[in-house]
């Protein structure tokens, strides 16, 4: 944390009388003494345009700025919708013009982009271990026959997996 710096004595002797005269106008006017400017004038050659700006009373300068700041405050908070409309002006969605036909399935797709339907089918093919649909059905039949054989040994009713698949398809069709 930075240490607090105190104003120098020469600054206080130049500033305090001006501040006192503006805060208490009923008191006798205090002559402006600017030893800092006298010191600067003797040491450096200051342009004459700088001196009037330095001699301005600081509190009156701050009051002008302060009134301008107070006028610039918005009356209400800007809503999220209005803020987004302002920020997104000119950034609307553009029409897709570069469409091609997929060479594998014939569906429309964007140019220089993989066909999403073909990619999905390839993912499904990889996840099944590169098996065809017929091979998957044969394996499923074998698994359910083994399950039904175990249930028959225990004296339970065999599972009709084809009927369960039909019910699942009907439920999925109702959801869509």
BELMO-V690447 format. One record per backbone hydrogen bond with DSSP energy under -0.5 kcal/mol. NH is the residue of the N-H (numbers start at 1). CO is the residue of the C=O. E is the energy in kcal/mol with one decimal. If there is no record, write none. Layout:
{{NH | CO | E} {NH | CO | E}}
This chain:
{{12 | 8 | -2.0} {13 | 9 | -2.5} {14 | 10 | -1.2} {15 | 11 | -2.6} {16 | 12 | -2.5} {19 | 15 | -2.4} {20 | 16 | -2.7} {21 | 17 | -2.1} {22 | 18 | -1.8} {23 | 19 | -2.1} {24 | 20 | -2.4} {27 | 24 | -0.9} {31 | 29 | -0.5} {34 | 32 | -0.5} {38 | 34 | -2.0} {39 | 35 | -2.4} {40 | 36 | -2.3} {41 | 37 | -3.0} {42 | 38 | -1.9} {43 | 39 | -1.7} {44 | 40 | -3.4} {46 | 44 | -0.9} {50 | 47 | -1.0} {51 | 47 | -0.9} {52 | 48 | -0.9} {53 | 49 | -0.7} {54 | 50 | -1.8} {55 | 51 | -1.9} {56 | 53 | -0.6} {61 | 57 | -1.3} {62 | 58 | -2.3} {63 | 59 | -2.0} {64 | 60 | -1.6} {65 | 61 | -1.8} {66 | 62 | -2.9} {67 | 63 | -2.2} {68 | 64 | -1.5} {69 | 65 | -2.0} {70 | 66 | -2.2} {71 | 67 | -1.5} {72 | 68 | -0.9} {72 | 69 | -0.5} {73 | 70 | -1.0} {83 | 79 | -2.3} {84 | 80 | -2.4} {85 | 81 | -2.5} {86 | 82 | -2.2} {87 | 83 | -2.4} {88 | 84 | -2.5} {89 | 86 | -0.8} {91 | 88 | -2.2} {97 | 95 | -0.7} {99 | 97 | -1.4} {100 | 109 | -3.4} {102 | 107 | -3.0} {106 | 102 | -1.2} {109 | 100 | -3.0} {111 | 98 | -2.2} {113 | 110 | -1.3} {119 | 115 | -2.3} {120 | 116 | -2.0} {121 | 117 | -2.1} {122 | 118 | -2.2} {123 | 119 | -2.4} {124 | 120 | -2.3} {125 | 121 | -2.2} {126 | 122 | -2.4} {127 | 123 | -2.6} {128 | 124 | -1.4} {129 | 126 | -1.4} {130 | 125 | -2.3} {136 | 132 | -2.0} {137 | 133 | -2.3} {138 | 134 | -2.3} {139 | 135 | -2.2} {140 | 136 | -2.4} {141 | 137 | -2.4} {142 | 138 | -2.1} {143 | 139 | -2.3} {144 | 140 | -2.5} {145 | 141 | -2.3} {146 | 142 | -1.9} {147 | 143 | -2.1} {148 | 144 | -2.7} {149 | 145 | -2.1} {150 | 146 | -2.0} {151 | 147 | -2.1} {152 | 148 | -2.2} {153 | 149 | -1.7} {154 | 150 | -1.6} {155 | 151 | -0.7} {156 | 151 | -3.1} {161 | 159 | -1.1} {164 | 160 | -1.4} {165 | 161 | -2.0} {166 | 162 | -1.8} {167 | 163 | -2.0} {168 | 164 | -2.2} {169 | 165 | -2.2} {170 | 166 | -2.1} {171 | 167 | -2.3} {172 | 168 | -2.4} {173 | 169 | -2.2} {174 | 170 | -1.9} {175 | 171 | -1.6} {176 | 172 | -1.5}}
